[in-house]
Amino acid sequence: MKKILITEFMEQDSINLISKKFDVTYDPKLSENVKDLAAQIHLFDAIIVRNKTPVNDSVLQKARNLKFVGRLGVGLDNIDTDFCEKNNIFVQPATGMNADSVAEFVIHSSLSLLKNIPLIHQETLLGNWPRTSILSRELKGKTLGLLGFGLIAKKVSRLAKVFNSNIIAYDPFVDSSVGSEFNTKLVSKNELFESSDIISIHLPLSNSTKNLLNYNVFKQMLKKPVIINSSRGYIINEKDLLRAYNEKLISGFALDVYDVEPVQMEFLNSIKKSTNCILTPHIAGVTEESNTRVSEFIANTVLEFFKL
């Protein structure tokens, strides 16, 4: 019987499904202990992870029986995909399974930040009544700029259209005709920065996207937009983001991802209490429904891969 290792949360029904065909080991402690993981990985034919487990060179060098890596999510930052490709190890992300969850998060964040809900909430808790002192804005008629136009960004575009928003996107790998299908205009990066009331990031982390949003870019933003990052840390320069907010170059931000996760206290302590911001612990794509879809998809894929 093939052996499979699961190191992070997976729906129990899906674990039960693959347990009928695999010898399954569920050990979440290995997600944070690369030494122990490397010592045990040779025992397994497949491994299923989320984003914490380091499936890196030091682990894969020991994985002489490994044929399959299942990712309960989308990003592959924690997996050495080059090594896997060279050594015929199949890597399967749960592409698209949490896209609806992330898209809803982006729309929710857009509405909350435009309406200054974080600030109003804080003031009301303090016993103040900021009914006229803090004004809100509508999503209707605003320009939403999408950095990247993959599956999630397309879903965001569909949802935003309900509010009669103007949607623009930058993606050098997407033809303008694709944008037209989604009533979205493909523009240059500079035009997006200059024209957007909301900027939402939908890019992978790479050498070309690291620190893409820095202080010089924030200075280009003529409409003092709100910034939303549900994609990857390091794409925004965090220090420059706070500087831009304090200098009123932007009017708010929502972060679900960070340079270091869990988010560091140094960063949290640098945020003033009176800040129009939403901070969440990398949960934009994590809902009851998406957990089920992601788990079922990976379970069925690993069964199909081994023809079981």
NORCORMO-V536531 format. One record per pair of residues at least 4 apart in sequence whose ideal C-beta (glycine too) atoms are under 6 Angstrom apart, sorted by the first residue. I is the first residue (numbers start at 1). J is the second residue. D is the distance in Angstrom with one decimal. If there is no record, write none. Layout:
i: [I;I]
j: [J;J]
d: [D;D]
//
This chain:
i: [1;2;2;2;3;3;3;3;4;4;4;5;5;5;6;6;6;7;7;7;7;8;8;8;10;10;10;11;11;11;14;14;14;17;18;18;19;21;30;30;31;31;34;37;37;38;38;38;41;41;41;42;42;45;45;46;46;47;48;48;49;50;50;51;51;54;55;55;55;56;57;57;60;60;66;68;68;68;69;69;70;70;70;71;72;72;73;74;76;81;84;84;92;94;94;94;96;97;97;97;98;98;98;99;99;99;101;101;101;102;102;102;102;103;103;103;103;105;105;106;106;106;107;109;109;109;109;110;110;111;112;113;113;114;114;115;116;116;116;116;117;118;118;119;119;120;120;123;123;130;139;139;140;140;142;142;143;143;143;143;144;144;144;144;145;145;145;145;146;146;146;146;147;147;147;148;148;148;148;149;149;149;149;150;152;153;154;157;157;157;160;160;161;167;168;168;168;169;169;170;170;174;176;179;179;187;187;191;192;193;193;194;194;196;197;197;198;198;199;199;200;201;201;201;202;203;203;203;205;205;205;209;210;211;212;213;213;214;214;215;218;218;221;224;224;225;226;226;227;227;228;229;229;229;230;230;232;233;233;233;234;236;238;238;242;244;244;245;252;253;254;255;256;256;256;257;258;260;263;265;271;285;290;303]
j: [23;22;45;306;23;43;44;45;22;24;46;25;44;47;10;26;48;30;31;49;53;31;49;50;14;15;295;291;292;295;295;296;299;299;22;299;24;308;36;37;52;53;54;41;59;58;59;62;59;62;63;62;64;65;67;68;302;69;70;298;53;72;73;73;78;78;59;69;79;80;80;83;80;83;89;90;302;305;79;91;92;298;302;93;294;298;94;93;81;91;89;91;301;294;297;298;151;293;294;297;102;285;290;151;152;155;285;287;290;152;230;284;285;152;155;156;159;230;284;156;200;228;159;113;228;254;278;139;198;139;117;226;252;137;139;136;120;134;136;276;121;276;277;134;276;130;134;128;130;134;163;165;163;164;165;197;166;195;196;197;160;165;167;198;168;192;196;199;153;169;200;202;170;201;203;153;171;202;203;153;169;171;174;202;202;202;182;167;182;184;165;167;183;184;185;187;192;184;186;189;192;178;186;184;186;191;192;195;196;220;221;220;222;225;223;225;225;226;225;227;228;229;231;235;231;209;231;235;209;232;234;235;234;237;235;217;236;237;240;240;244;249;225;250;251;250;251;252;250;253;254;236;255;257;256;284;257;257;258;259;259;241;259;267;270;249;250;250;276;277;278;279;280;282;284;282;263;264;267;269;275;290;294;308]
d: [4.8;5.3;4.4;5.8;4.6;6.0;4.8;5.5;4.4;5.4;4.4;5.1;4.4;4.7;5.4;4.7;4.6;4.7;4.4;5.3;4.5;5.2;5.6;3.8;5.6;5.5;4.9;5.8;5.6;3.7;3.7;5.5;4.0;5.0;5.0;5.0;4.7;4.0;5.8;4.5;4.5;4.4;4.9;5.9;5.5;5.6;4.8;5.0;5.5;5.2;4.5;5.3;5.3;5.4;5.6;3.9;5.6;5.6;4.1;5.9;3.8;4.8;5.6;5.9;5.6;5.7;5.7;5.8;4.4;5.1;5.4;5.8;5.8;4.9;5.6;5.1;5.8;5.4;6.0;4.7;5.3;4.2;5.6;4.3;5.1;5.8;6.0;5.2;5.5;5.7;3.9;5.0;5.1;4.3;4.9;5.7;5.5;4.3;4.4;5.2;6.0;3.4;4.0;5.1;4.8;5.4;4.9;4.5;4.3;5.0;5.3;4.7;4.7;5.7;3.8;4.7;5.8;5.6;3.9;4.9;5.0;5.6;4.9;6.0;4.9;3.8;5.7;6.0;5.0;5.8;4.2;3.9;3.9;4.4;5.9;3.8;5.5;5.1;5.6;5.6;5.8;5.3;5.9;5.6;5.0;5.6;5.4;4.3;4.4;4.4;4.3;5.8;5.2;5.0;5.4;4.0;4.5;5.5;5.2;5.1;5.1;5.1;5.3;4.7;5.3;4.2;3.2;4.7;4.4;4.1;5.6;5.8;5.7;4.9;5.6;5.5;5.4;3.5;4.2;4.7;4.2;3.9;4.8;5.9;5.5;4.1;5.4;4.8;4.7;4.9;4.4;5.7;5.9;4.4;4.9;4.9;5.8;5.1;5.7;5.0;4.7;5.0;4.6;4.3;4.3;4.1;5.3;5.6;5.7;4.4;5.3;5.9;5.0;5.0;5.3;5.3;5.7;5.3;5.1;5.3;4.3;4.6;4.6;5.7;5.7;4.8;5.6;6.0;5.9;4.0;5.7;5.2;5.1;4.8;5.3;5.3;4.4;4.5;4.9;4.1;3.7;4.6;5.5;5.8;4.7;5.9;5.7;4.2;5.6;4.3;4.6;5.5;5.3;5.8;4.5;4.0;5.5;4.7;4.6;4.5;5.3;5.3;5.8;5.9;5.8;4.1;5.0;5.5;3.6;5.2;4.0;5.6;4.8;5.7;4.3;5.7;4.5;5.2;5.8;5.7;5.3;5.8;5.9;5.0]
//
